[in-house]
Amino acid sequence: MESLTHRQEWQFLKVLPKADPLLAWSWWTLLLARGLLPAGFAIVMGNLIGAVQRGDSLTVRLALVGLIFVLLQVLTPIHQAVSGNLGRKTAAWLYDELTRACVGPPGMAHLENPAHTNDLTMARDFDLGISGPPDA
């Protein structure tokens, strides 16, 4: 489990609540809702069909089908907007952390270290969109 939690993907996911806890919580909630709603829609649709075949009242069942259908349509653009905002806040937080790491220690020796120079170059290229995340 420890090797899994030290992967870069997990490190990235740990940063999200540091950048903006409310947006991160909203993003995870919307992600979970968007994952569960299709299954919920199938279940309530089957319940509605069963009620039609039995001749039961359809009011509550139709309302549930309608509610889940509307949520399926509305949550996608909301989730995209939250994702964009969280991405911008996370990028700003990471940039601030990088700035603190560069200007925090006294002198220039830490910036001239070849290992750090490579990391700083990779961070700059990633921030500018020149490259993507490194392979694990």
N, C-alpha and C positions, 0 to 999 in steps of 0.2 A: 504494500500500500504506500510505503514511503517513496518508492521510486516513481509511483504514479503521481503523487502530490508534488514532486519536485520537477515535473515536466513543465515546459514553457507555457503550455495551454492553461494549466492550473495556476501558474504564477500570474498570467494575464487576468484570469477570472478573479483572483484575489485582489487585484488592483481596482476593479470596478467599484466596490463599495468605498474605497478610499477616495476615489475621485468625486463621487456624489452618492451618498447612501440612499437617498430617496429615489433617485433615478435608477440606481442599480436594483433596488427592491421592486420598483415598478417594471423594469425590464424583465426580471426573472418571473414575476407574476404573470405578465403578458405572455411570456414564452410558455409557461405552464398552461395557461388558459388556451392558447392557440394549439397546444398539443392535445389537450383533453376534449376540446369542443367537437372535433369531427367524430370522435367515438360517442360523445353525448348526443350528437345530432342523429347518428345511426340508431341509437337506443330509443330516443323519443319518437323517431319516425316509425320504428317497428311497433312501438306502443300505440301510436296513432293508427297505424294500419290494423292492428289487432282490435282496437276499439271500434273502428269502422265495421270490421267483420262481425263483431259481437253486437253491434247496434248500441253501444254505450255513448254517453255524453262526450262530445268532442271539444268542448270549450277550453278546458284546462290544457288538454293535449295540444290543441292547435296553438294556443298561446305559448306553450313551451317550445314547440317547433319554430314558431315565428321568432321568439326571443333568441334562440340559439342560432338561427339563420342570420338574423341581423348582427349578432355578435361576431359571427364568422366573417361577415362582410366588413364590419367597422374596425375590428381589432387589428387587422393587417396594417392599414395606414397609421394607426395610432402607435403600433409597435415599431414601425419604421421611423416615425418621428422621434420616439423615445430612444431608439437605437442611435440615430444620428446625433441627438443631443448628448447622450451618454458617451458616444465615441469622441465628440469634441471635448467634453469635460475630461475624459480619460487622457486624451492626447495632451491637453494643457497641463494636467497634473504630472504626467510623465516628463513633459518638457521642463516643468518647474523642478522636479527631482533631479533631472540631468543637470540643470543649471546650478542647483545647490551642490551637487557632487563636483562640478567643475570649479566653482569659485569658493567653496568652503575651505578646503585645505590651503594653507599659506604657500606661496611660491608657485612655480611653474613645473616642478619636477614631476608631479603626478600627471600632468597633461602631456609630457614628453615621453612617458613610459610607452614602449611599443605595443604592449598588450592593451593598454587603455586607448591608445590612438586608434587601434583597429576597432574597438568597441564604439568609440566616439564617431568614427567615420561611418560605421554601420548604423548608428542611431540617427545621424544626420541624413544619410541616404534614405532610411526608412521614413523619416519625418517628411522629407521632400517628395516621397512617392517614387523614388528611383528604384528602390528594391522592396521586397516583401519580407515577412518574418523569416529568420534563418531556419533551415531544416534541423530537426532534433536529432 
